[in-house]
């Protein structure tokens, strides 16, 4: 039976996983390049998002998700009905019609539990065969949760009907106890298993999972252990491991192999800097060799020794072809809960926005996102705060594709983001400044930026005053230039106290382009860059366009025309330039916008992603094969042990008492599987240790990696950090004050004909990234507008 199961079931699953790993390295690059090339496909070649990838308008799940859900639901119903019907005749013959039917339902529900047990671990793998056919981890996790609920339902049905059968037999109190040496001792582990899954389901509720996530993780792990051990001891059959072992093997591979690969290359000391004003941590990981290529939307998990043993996932903000030797992460500090891991990390990173070194363990890179949405003709991105990191690499990849392709851009992309404060806006390095200044972005990317709250008083007078002082706010409609200027930059006293600005120097002003037509002037006052992109007929250039050099004849001013919002309206300011003096420069260094063009935006093919993938894929497969085969050898060895009686089987009750039989079955069922787990865990731990030693030895060999000393000197890096955070001479990012009016924003697109149902499905993709409440608001307004778009949820809610 073991041989038959190994050939028919286990071997195909393992081979499929090996092919998945190989494809995870090689297919990822090819698929992404194939998808990204769609943005420059000639416009006459109509493309639609495939039906497989489209999202339903009500729940937001893809068609493929519902197909997989339907398949699992059919399997559950079939498994329950078939086992119930097939066992009914024997039970009716033994116990009568009523008791036989009850016993048959109890047996059928128990088999449905075993079926779900064999599937549920597949749904938490970060690299699985499901990813090879287009599923992503965020898509599969909801199915894992619902399958857990299904297991709870089947377990409760089994417990209820089995208890009813025992009551009808008059054996309930004797068979649910430790005192009985027959069925009772085997039933008690089943009771513990049921309580374990009930506690897991209770703690998995969003109210608990999101507020006390570390507690949820530890209870989930403990409950899983109790459930599986109780299940095996309650039903100590040789068939049980046929259900559970494949999932166990792949789960352990998924947890150990990526850690070994990354520990071998990534430096254990990472740099982090905490921006206390914005409550953002920036972390940078480095490697002595090119890392595994990561793509837009990919993520890694990070664990900090001393802050618990839980690994926390974060989206990668950096673009791999720019620097294959590093990864940049942005972490929003969630300080509302005393269980906040990021709040504890912020304490380690200090509060002066200086790079310091901390130890970190990394697991990943993960993510097998299908980029079918790049086939759409229009893509609209709504991002709130830290969710901008999800789209940083994507926007750079599109810019790189445009630069490398001879075809013009086919897609229209609108990027609408909102931040709580100006400090948070500037916490994301030079990205926002680049996409609003660099011609490689401004020629095709339409950007709107909102700031919903004023900065803290200590920000305008503290260490980050130099970061926010040059911002250009879209002013209000009332022509009070001085008042508007003070609203954007704070009082002169505050600026003087910050130590960064000379009070005697007049502040820069905004000067509008002269408009002769009053009707055009009125329309320009309410137009935004996105309105201009949608209408293509505005006679006034936007502020962003002017700052990018769109008006080369007017170098002393800019045309103020940006997005309106629900709390402030557009104003056109016109001041006399004759009395204005040139402001003193803040730095004698070259401005950042003049150096963007010097930084290339290579594609993945140009960065030799294929050769890097080939090297790492070979190492990954060898490591996986070793960790799979050696523990399985121990498993089969102990399965071949001849117990008391017939080989491979425990003696019958004819030769031994029931207690001896149950003990034999427990040992026979538990020992091979637990020995497999122990050997796997031991080999995996040894592999991580050897990988870390290999890295340290490689580092001592003189390779170019960061020096691993407790307190390195980052003075030069800190100066660079200040520049990256927004200390530019000629002004910073253009933004609008107030909350983003999502309803009006969507209505603008609807009025312009974007997303009309008569145009067909699969032409417009809308992304909403941010907290759960923000994403839900975007989704609600999308449905209310009766918008025919493909909606994508990008939320970090655990």
C-alpha positions in Angstrom: 0.0 0.0 0.0 2.9 2.4 0.8 4.5 1.6 -2.6 1.2 2.2 -4.4 0.5 5.5 -2.6 4.1 6.7 -3.2 4.0 6.1 -6.9 0.5 7.2 -7.6 0.2 10.1 -5.2 3.4 11.3 -3.5 5.8 11.1 -6.4 3.6 13.2 -8.8 3.1 15.8 -6.1 6.9 16.1 -5.4 7.8 16.2 -9.2 5.1 18.9 -9.7 6.7 20.9 -6.8 10.2 20.6 -8.3 8.9 21.9 -11.6 7.1 24.7 -9.8 10.4 25.8 -8.2 12.2 25.6 -11.5 9.5 27.6 -13.1 9.4 30.1 -10.2 12.9 31.2 -11.2 12.7 31.0 -15.0 9.1 31.5 -15.9 8.8 34.6 -13.7 11.2 36.6 -15.8 9.8 35.5 -19.1 6.2 36.0 -18.0 6.9 39.5 -16.6 8.7 40.6 -19.7 5.9 39.2 -21.8 3.4 41.1 -19.7 5.3 44.4 -19.5 5.8 44.4 -23.2 2.0 44.8 -23.6 2.2 48.4 -22.5 3.9 49.3 -25.7 1.9 47.1 -28.0 0.5 49.1 -31.0 -2.9 50.6 -30.2 -4.6 48.8 -33.1 -4.0 45.5 -31.5 -6.9 45.3 -29.0 -6.1 43.4 -25.8 -8.3 42.4 -23.0 -7.6 41.1 -19.5 -8.3 37.3 -19.7 -11.5 36.0 -18.2 -9.4 33.8 -15.9 -7.9 37.0 -14.3 -10.9 39.2 -14.1 -12.5 40.1 -10.7 -16.1 39.7 -9.9 -17.8 43.1 -9.1 -19.4 41.9 -5.8 -16.8 40.1 -3.7 -13.6 41.2 -5.6 -12.3 37.7 -6.2 -11.0 36.4 -9.6 -12.7 33.9 -11.8 -9.9 31.4 -11.1 -10.5 31.8 -7.4 -14.1 30.8 -7.8 -13.2 27.9 -10.0 -10.8 26.5 -7.4 -13.4 27.2 -4.6 -16.1 25.3 -6.6 -13.8 22.4 -7.2 -12.9 22.1 -3.5 -16.6 22.4 -2.5 -17.6 19.6 -5.0 -14.8 17.4 -3.6 -16.1 17.9 0.0 -19.7 17.1 -0.9 -18.7 14.1 -3.0 -16.4 12.8 -0.3 -19.0 13.1 2.4 -21.9 11.5 0.4 -19.8 8.7 -1.1 -18.3 7.6 2.2 -21.6 7.9 4.0 -23.5 5.9 1.4 -20.8 3.2 1.1 -20.6 2.6 4.9 -24.4 2.9 5.6 -25.2 -0.7 4.7 -22.7 -2.2 7.1 -23.7 0.1 9.9 -27.4 -0.5 9.4 -26.7 -4.2 9.5 -24.8 -4.0 12.7 -26.8 -1.3 14.7 -30.2 -1.0 13.0 -31.6 1.7 10.7 -31.6 4.7 13.1 -28.3 4.0 14.8 -26.8 2.9 11.5 -27.7 6.1 9.7 -26.4 8.2 12.5 -23.1 6.3 12.6 -22.8 6.5 8.8 -23.1 10.3 8.9 -20.5 10.5 11.6 -18.1 8.4 9.5 -18.7 10.4 6.4 -18.1 13.7 8.1 -14.8 12.3 9.5 -13.6 11.4 6.0 -14.5 14.9 4.8 -12.3 16.3 7.6 -9.4 14.1 6.4 -9.9 15.4 2.9 -9.7 19.0 4.0 -6.7 18.2 6.2 -4.8 17.0 3.1 -5.6 20.3 1.2 -5.3 23.0 3.8 -1.5 23.1 4.1 -1.2 23.5 0.3 -3.1 26.8 0.6 -0.4 28.4 2.8 2.6 27.6 0.6 4.4 30.6 -0.7 5.7 28.5 -3.7 3.2 25.9 -4.9 1.8 24.4 -8.1 -1.2 26.8 -7.7 1.2 29.7 -8.3 2.3 28.1 -11.5 -1.2 28.4 -12.9 -1.6 32.1 -11.9 -2.7 32.1 -8.2 -1.0 34.5 -5.8 -0.6 34.1 -2.1 -3.1 36.8 -1.2 -5.7 35.1 -3.4 -5.2 31.7 -1.8 -5.1 32.8 1.9 -8.9 33.6 2.0 -9.6 30.1 0.6 -7.3 28.7 3.4 -9.5 30.5 6.0 -12.8 29.3 4.5 -11.4 25.7 4.3 -10.6 26.0 8.0 -14.2 27.0 8.7 -15.3 24.0 6.6 -13.0 21.7 8.7 -14.6 23.1 11.9 -18.1 22.4 10.5 -17.3 18.8 9.5 -15.6 18.2 12.8 -18.6 19.5 14.7 -20.9 17.4 12.6 -18.7 14.3 13.3 -18.6 15.1 17.1 -22.4 15.7 17.3 -23.5 12.5 15.4 -20.9 10.3 17.0 -21.9 11.5 20.4 -25.6 10.9 19.5 -24.7 7.3 18.4 -22.9 6.7 21.7 -25.9 8.0 23.6 -28.2 5.8 21.6 -25.9 2.9 22.5 -25.7 3.9 26.1 -21.9 4.2 26.0 -21.4 8.0 26.1 -19.8 8.3 29.5 -17.8 5.1 29.2 -16.4 5.8 25.7 -15.5 9.5 26.3 -13.2 9.0 29.2 -9.6 8.0 30.1 -10.7 5.2 32.4 -11.9 2.9 29.7 -9.3 0.7 28.0 -11.1 0.3 24.8 -12.7 3.1 22.7 -12.7 5.8 25.4 -8.9 6.4 25.5 -8.8 6.8 21.8 -11.8 9.2 21.7 -10.3 11.7 24.2 -7.6 12.8 21.7 -10.4 13.5 19.3 -12.0 15.7 21.9 -8.8 17.7 22.3 -8.4 17.9 18.5 -11.9 19.4 18.3 -11.2 22.0 21.0 -7.9 22.8 19.2 -9.7 23.7 15.9 -12.4 25.7 17.8 -9.8 27.8 19.5 -7.9 28.4 16.2 -11.1 29.5 14.5 -12.0 31.8 17.3 -8.6 33.5 17.3 -8.6 33.8 13.5 -11.5 36.2 13.6 -10.4 39.6 12.3 -11.1 41.3 15.6 -8.4 39.2 17.3 -6.1 38.4 14.4 -5.5 42.0 13.5 -5.2 43.5 17.0 -3.1 40.8 18.6 -1.4 39.2 15.6 1.6 37.7 17.6 -0.9 36.0 20.0 -2.9 34.7 17.0 0.2 33.2 15.3 1.4 31.4 18.4 -2.1 30.0 19.2 -2.6 29.0 15.6 0.7 27.0 15.7 -0.1 25.4 19.0 -3.7 24.6 17.9 -2.4 23.1 14.7 -0.1 20.8 16.7 -2.9 19.7 19.0 -5.3 19.1 16.2 -2.9 16.9 14.1 -1.7 14.9 17.1 -5.2 14.5 18.4 -6.4 13.5 14.9 -3.7 10.8 14.6 -4.3 9.4 18.0 -8.1 9.4 17.6 -7.9 7.6 14.2 -4.5 5.7 14.3 -4.9 4.2 10.8 -2.1 3.4 8.4 -4.2 5.4 5.9 -3.9 8.7 7.8 -0.5 9.7 6.6 -1.6 9.1 3.0 -3.8 12.2 3.5 -1.4 14.4 5.5 2.2 13.6 4.6 2.3 15.3 1.2 1.1 18.6 2.7 3.6 18.2 5.6 6.5 17.6 3.3 5.8 20.6 1.0 5.0 22.9 4.0 8.4 22.1 5.6 10.2 22.6 2.3 8.4 26.0 1.9 9.5 27.1 5.4 13.2 26.0 5.3 14.5 26.2 1.7 13.9 29.9 1.1 15.6 30.7 4.4 18.6 28.7 3.5 19.0 30.4 0.1 18.7 33.9 1.5 20.8 33.3 4.6 23.6 32.2 2.2 23.7 35.6 0.4 21.9 38.3 2.4 24.0 40.1 5.0 22.7 39.4 8.5 23.3 43.1 9.5 20.8 45.4 7.8 20.5 49.2 8.0 17.3 50.9 9.2 16.4 54.5 9.7 13.2 55.7 11.5 11.5 58.9 10.5 9.7 59.8 13.6 7.7 62.6 12.0 6.3 60.4 9.3 6.3 57.2 11.5 8.1 55.3 8.6 11.0 52.9 8.9 13.2 52.4 5.9 15.2 49.2 5.9 17.9 48.2 3.4 19.2 44.6 2.9 22.4 43.9 1.0 24.1 40.9 -0.6 27.5 40.1 -1.8 26.0 38.6 -5.0 23.0 39.3 -7.1 19.8 38.3 -5.3 17.0 36.3 -6.7 15.2 38.6 -9.2 12.1 40.1 -7.6 9.3 41.7 -9.5 6.6 44.4 -8.8 4.4 43.2 -6.0 6.8 40.6 -4.6 7.5 40.5 -0.9 9.8 39.1 1.7 9.4 38.3 5.4 11.7 39.7 8.1 12.4 38.6 11.6 14.4 40.6 14.1 16.1 38.6 16.9 14.9 40.0 20.3 11.5 41.0 18.9 10.0 37.6 18.7 10.3 34.6 16.3 7.6 35.7 14.0 8.4 36.6 10.4 6.6 39.7 9.1 5.8 40.3 5.4 6.7 43.5 3.6 6.3 44.5 0.0 9.7 45.2 -1.8 9.8 48.8 -2.8 13.1 48.7 -4.8 13.4 47.8 -8.5 15.7 44.8 -9.0 17.5 45.9 -12.3 18.6 49.1 -10.7 20.5 47.3 -7.9 20.4 43.5 -7.8 22.5 43.5 -4.7 20.0 45.2 -2.4 16.4 45.3 -1.2 14.6 48.4 0.2 11.6 48.1 2.5 9.3 50.8 3.9 7.5 49.9 7.1 4.6 51.9 8.5 4.9 52.0 12.3 1.6 50.8 13.8 1.7 52.1 17.3 -1.9 51.7 18.2 -1.4 48.3 19.9 1.0 47.3 22.6 1.6 44.2 20.5 2.9 46.3 17.6 6.1 44.8 16.2 6.9 47.8 14.1 6.7 50.1 17.2 9.4 47.9 18.9 11.5 47.9 15.8 11.3 51.7 15.6 12.8 51.9 19.1 15.8 49.9 17.8 16.2 52.1 14.8 16.3 55.3 16.9 14.4 58.5 16.3 16.8 60.8 14.5 16.4 59.3 11.0 20.0 58.1 11.0 21.0 54.8 9.5 21.9 52.3 12.1 22.6 48.6 12.0 20.3 45.8 13.3 20.4 42.1 12.9 17.7 40.5 10.8 16.7 37.1 9.4 15.0 37.1 6.0 12.7 34.6 4.3 11.9 35.0 0.7 11.6 36.5 -2.0 8.0 35.4 -2.6 5.3 36.3 -5.1 4.2 34.8 -8.4 1.8 37.6 -9.4 0.3 37.4 -12.9 0.6 40.8 -14.6 -2.3 40.3 -17.0 -3.6 43.7 -15.9 -0.9 45.3 -18.1 -3.0 44.4 -21.1 -5.6 47.0 -20.1 -5.8 50.2 -22.0 -6.2 52.3 -18.8 -4.8 51.6 -15.4 -5.9 53.8 -12.4 -4.0 53.4 -9.1 -5.3 54.7 -5.8 -2.7 54.4 -3.0 -2.8 55.5 0.6 0.4 56.0 2.6 2.7 53.0 2.7 0.7 51.2 0.0 2.7 53.3 -2.5 5.6 50.8 -2.1 3.5 48.2 -3.9 3.6 50.3 -7.1 7.1 51.8 -7.0 8.8 49.0 -8.9 5.8 48.6 -11.3 6.0 52.3 -12.4 9.8 52.1 -12.8 9.4 48.9 -14.9 6.9 50.5 -17.2 9.3 53.5 -17.7 12.1 51.1 -18.4 10.0 49.3 -21.0 9.0 52.5 -22.7 12.7 53.5 -22.9 13.7 50.2 -24.3 10.9 49.8 -26.8 10.5 51.4 -30.2 6.7 51.3 -29.9 4.9 54.2 -28.3 3.1 53.8 -25.0 -0.4 52.3 -25.5 -1.6 52.4 -21.9 -2.8 55.4 -20.0 -1.7 55.3 -16.3 -3.1 57.5 -13.6 -1.5 57.5 -10.1 -3.6 59.1 -7.4 -2.1 58.9 -3.9 -2.8 60.4 -0.5 -0.7 60.8 2.6 -1.5 61.9 6.2 1.2 64.6 6.4 3.9 66.2 4.2 6.5 64.3 6.4 4.9 61.0 5.3 4.9 62.2 1.7 8.7 62.8 1.9 9.4 59.5 3.7 9.6 57.6 0.4 12.9 58.9 -0.8 13.2 60.5 -4.2 10.4 58.4 -5.8 7.6 60.9 -5.8 10.0 63.7 -6.8 11.3 61.6 -9.7 8.0 60.6 -11.1 6.9 64.3 -11.1 10.2 65.7 -12.5 11.9 63.1 -14.6 10.8 63.3 -18.3 11.0 59.6 -18.5 7.9 59.5 -16.2 6.2 62.9 -16.8 5.7 62.2 -20.5 3.2 59.4 -19.8 2.4 59.2 -16.0 -0.5 61.4 -14.6 -0.1 62.0 -10.9 -2.2 63.6 -8.2 -1.0 63.8 -4.6 -3.1 64.7 -1.6 -2.1 65.5 2.0 -5.0 65.2 4.4 -3.6 66.5 7.7 -1.3 69.3 8.9 2.2 68.4 10.1 3.0 68.2 13.8 4.3 71.4 15.2 7.6 69.8 16.1 8.1 68.8 12.4 8.1 72.4 11.1 10.7 73.3 13.7 12.6 70.1 14.1 15.0 67.9 12.1 12.7 67.5 9.1 12.0 71.1 8.5 14.4 71.0 5.6 12.5 68.2 4.0 9.1 69.8 3.9 9.9 73.6 3.6 10.0 73.7 -0.2 6.7 71.9 -0.9 4.4 73.6 -3.4 0.8 73.3 -2.3 -2.0 73.9 -4.8 -3.4 77.1 -3.2 -7.0 78.1 -2.5 -9.1 80.1 -4.9 -9.0 83.3 -2.8 -6.3 85.6 -4.0 -4.4 86.1 -0.8 -0.9 85.2 -1.8 0.8 85.8 1.6 -1.8 83.9 3.5 -1.5 81.0 1.1 2.2 81.1 1.3 2.2 80.9 5.1 -0.2 78.0 4.9 2.2 76.0 2.8 5.5 76.7 4.6 4.7 77.8 8.1 5.7 81.1 9.6 9.0 82.7 9.0 9.8 82.4 12.7 9.4 78.6 12.5 11.5 78.4 9.4 14.2 80.5 11.1 14.2 78.3 14.2 14.6 75.3 12.0 18.1 76.5 11.1 17.6 75.9 7.4 16.2 79.2 6.1 17.3 82.8 6.3 14.4 85.1 7.2 15.7 88.1 5.3 15.5 86.2 2.0 12.2 86.6 0.3 10.3 83.4 -0.2 9.7 81.9 -3.6 6.4 82.8 -5.2 4.0 81.2 -7.7 3.3 83.2 -10.8 0.6 82.2 -13.2 0.6 82.2 -16.9 -1.4 85.2 -18.3 -4.8 84.0 -19.6 -6.8 86.2 -21.9 -9.9 84.1 -22.2 -12.0 84.3 -19.0 -13.8 81.0 -19.7 -10.5 79.2 -20.2 -9.2 80.8 -17.0 -12.2 79.5 -15.0 -11.8 76.0 -16.4 -8.0 76.1 -15.7 -8.7 77.0 -12.1 -10.5 73.7 -11.5 -8.5 71.4 -13.8 -6.0 68.8 -12.5 -3.2 67.0 -14.4 -5.5 64.1 -14.7 -8.4 66.3 -16.0 -5.9 67.7 -18.5 -4.9 64.2 -19.5 -8.5 63.1 -19.9 -9.7 66.2 -21.8 -6.5 66.8 -23.9 -7.6 70.4 -24.5 -6.5 72.6 -21.6 -4.8 75.8 -22.6 -3.0 76.2 -19.3 -0.1 74.1 -18.3 -0.2 72.4 -14.9 2.3 73.2 -12.1 3.8 69.8 -12.5 4.3 70.2 -16.2 6.0 73.6 -15.7 8.3 72.3 -13.0 9.3 69.5 -15.4 10.5 72.1 -17.9 7.4 72.2 -20.0 7.5 76.0 -20.2 11.1 76.7 -21.1 10.5 80.4 -21.7 9.1 81.1 -18.2 12.0 80.0 -15.8 11.0 82.4 -13.0 7.6 81.0 -12.3 5.2 78.2 -12.8 1.6 77.8 -13.8 -0.5 76.8 -10.8 -3.1 74.3 -11.9 -3.5 71.1 -10.0 -6.2 68.9 -8.5 -9.1 70.2 -6.5 -10.4 68.5 -3.4 -13.3 68.7 -1.1 -11.7 71.1 1.4 -9.8 73.5 -0.8 -10.2 75.0 -4.3 -7.8 76.1 -7.0 -6.3 79.5 -6.9 -4.2 81.3 -9.6 -1.7 83.6 -7.8 -0.1 86.5 -9.7 2.5 88.6 -8.0 4.8 91.4 -9.3 8.2 89.8 -10.1 10.0 93.1 -10.1 10.3 93.3 -6.3 11.3 89.7 -5.9 14.8 88.7 -5.1 16.5 85.5 -5.9 16.4 83.2 -2.9 19.8 82.0 -1.5 20.6 78.5 -2.5 20.2 75.9 0.2 23.1 73.8 -1.1 25.9 74.1 -3.6 25.4 70.5 -4.7 23.7 69.7 -8.0 20.0 69.3 -7.7 18.5 65.9 -7.8 16.3 66.5 -10.8 19.3 67.3 -13.0 20.9 63.9 -12.2 17.9 61.6 -12.8 18.7 61.1 -16.4 22.2 59.9 -15.4 20.6 56.9 -13.6 19.6 54.3 -16.1 16.4 52.3 -15.9 17.4 48.9 -17.2 15.0 46.1 -17.9 15.2 42.6 -16.4 16.7 41.2 -19.5 19.4 43.8 -19.6 20.3 43.0 -16.0 21.0 39.3 -16.7 18.1 38.1 -14.6 18.1 34.8 -16.5 21.6 33.9 -15.5 21.1 34.8 -11.9 17.9 32.7 -11.8 19.6 29.7 -13.3 22.3 29.7 -10.7 19.9 30.0 -7.8 17.4 27.6 -9.2 20.0 24.8 -9.3 21.0 25.5 -5.7 17.3 25.6 -4.7 16.5 22.2 -6.3 19.5 20.5 -4.8 18.6 21.7 -1.4 15.0 20.7 -1.8 15.8 17.2 -3.0 18.1 16.6 -0.1 15.6 17.8 2.5 12.8 15.7 0.9 14.5 12.4 0.3 16.5 12.0 3.5 13.6 12.4 6.0 11.4 10.2 3.7 14.0 7.4 4.0 13.6 7.5 7.8 9.8 7.5 7.4 9.8 4.4 5.2 12.3 2.7 7.4 10.1 3.0 10.4 7.0 2.0 8.4 8.8 -1.2 7.6 9.4 -2.1 11.2 7.7 -5.4 12.1 5.5 -5.0 15.1 4.1 -7.7 17.3 2.1 -9.8 14.9 1.7 -9.6 11.1 4.4 -7.4 9.4 3.3 -3.7 8.9 0.2 -4.2 11.0 -0.7 -4.4 14.7 -2.1 -7.7 16.1 -5.8 -8.3 16.2 -8.0 -8.4 19.3 -8.1 -12.2 19.1 -4.5 -12.4 20.3 -4.2 -9.3 22.4 -6.4 -7.1 24.5 -7.8 -3.8 23.1 -5.5 -1.6 25.2 -2.4 -3.3 23.6 -3.9 -2.9 20.2 -4.5 0.8 20.6 -1.0 1.4 22.0 0.5 -0.4 19.1 -1.6 1.6 16.6 -0.7 4.9 18.3 3.0 4.1 18.1 2.7 2.8 14.5 0.9 5.9 13.4 2.8 8.5 15.3 6.5 7.4 15.3 7.2 7.3 11.5 5.6 10.7 10.9 7.1 12.4 13.9 10.5 11.0 13.1 10.2 12.4 9.6 9.3 15.8 11.0 12.2 15.7 13.5 14.8 14.7 10.9 13.5 17.4 8.5 13.6 20.1 11.2 17.1 19.0 12.2 18.5 19.0 8.6 16.8 22.4 7.9 18.3 24.0 11.0 21.7 22.7 10.1 21.3 24.0 6.5 20.5 27.5 7.8 23.6 27.4 10.1 25.9 26.2 7.3 24.5 28.9 4.9 25.2 31.6 7.5 28.8 30.3 7.9 29.3 30.2 4.2 28.2 33.8 4.0 30.6 35.0 6.7 33.5 33.0 5.2 32.7 34.5 1.8 32.6 38.0 3.4 36.0 37.5 5.0 37.4 36.6 1.6 37.4 40.3 0.7 34.2 40.6 -1.3 32.4 43.9 -1.5 29.8 43.7 1.2 29.0 46.0 4.1 31.3 45.8 7.0 29.7 43.9 9.9 30.8 46.0 12.8 28.5 46.9 15.7 28.6 50.7 15.1 29.6 51.5 11.6 30.1 55.1 10.4 27.2 56.1 8.3 27.9 59.9 8.2 28.3 59.9 4.4 25.2 57.7 4.0 23.2 60.0 6.3 24.1 63.0 4.1 22.9 61.1 1.0 19.7 60.1 2.9 18.9 63.8 3.6 19.1 64.5 -0.1 17.0 61.4 -1.0 14.3 62.5 1.5 13.6 65.6 -0.5 16.2 68.3 0.2 16.2 69.8 -3.3 17.1 73.4 -4.2 14.3 74.2 -6.7 11.3 73.0 -4.8 9.7 69.7 -3.9 6.6 67.7 -4.7 3.4 69.4 -5.8 0.4 68.4 -3.7 -3.2 69.3 -2.7 -4.3 69.8 0.8 -7.4 67.9 2.0 -8.9 64.5 1.8 -9.2 62.8 -1.6 -12.7 62.9 -2.8 -13.0 59.4 -4.3 -16.5 59.9 -5.6 -15.6 63.0 -7.6 -12.4 61.4 -8.8 -14.2 58.4 -10.2 -16.9 60.6 -11.7 -14.2 62.4 -13.7 -13.2 59.2 -15.3 -16.8 58.2 -16.0 -17.6 61.5 -17.6 -14.5 61.1 -19.8 -15.8 57.8 -21.0 -13.3 55.6 -19.1 -14.8 52.3 -18.0 -18.1 52.5 -19.9 -19.9 49.1 -20.1 -20.5 49.5 -23.8 -16.7 49.5 -24.4 -16.5 46.0 -23.1 -14.8 44.2 -20.2 -11.1 43.9 -19.5 -10.1 47.4 -20.8 -9.7 49.2 -17.5 -7.8 48.1 -14.4 -8.3 49.9 -11.0 -5.9 49.2 -8.1 -6.7 50.3 -4.6 -3.8 50.0 -2.1 -3.8 50.9 1.6 -5.6 50.1 4.8 -8.7 47.9 4.7 -11.0 50.8 5.2 -9.5 52.8 2.4 -9.6 49.9 0.0 -13.2 49.2 1.0 -14.1 52.8 0.3 -12.6 52.8 -3.2 -14.4 49.5 -3.9 -17.7 50.9 -2.6 -17.5 54.0 -4.8 -16.5 51.9 -7.8 -19.6 49.8 -7.4 -21.8 52.9 -6.8 -20.5 54.5 -10.0 -21.5 51.4 -12.0 -18.0 51.4 -13.4 -17.1 48.6 -15.8 -13.5 48.0 -14.5 -11.4 45.1 -13.2 -10.8 45.9 -9.5 -7.7 44.8 -7.6 -7.4 45.0 -3.8 -4.0 45.6 -2.4 -4.3 45.7 1.4 -1.8 44.9 4.1 -4.5 43.7 6.6 -3.1 40.4 8.2 
